[in-house]
Amino acid sequence: MVAPSALGLISLLFTIAVPVSFVLLLIWIYQLKKNSEKQIEQNKEIIRLLEKEKAL
């Protein structure tokens, strides 16, 4: 049986955790961008409705 070394565990952590964290970060940024674009469209619709109400 091979005893795991601390350096081996740290190396394993970096080889697994860093790429997974990077992918999760990219997914999070993509979701923020998508929500921001949706919110911009909603704000434009609100402005359009307010201008329409003001014109009446």
Secondary structure, DSSP 8 states (H G I E B T S, - for coil): -----HHHHHHHHHHHHHHHHHHHHHHHHHHHHHHHHHHHHHHHHHHHHHHHHHH-
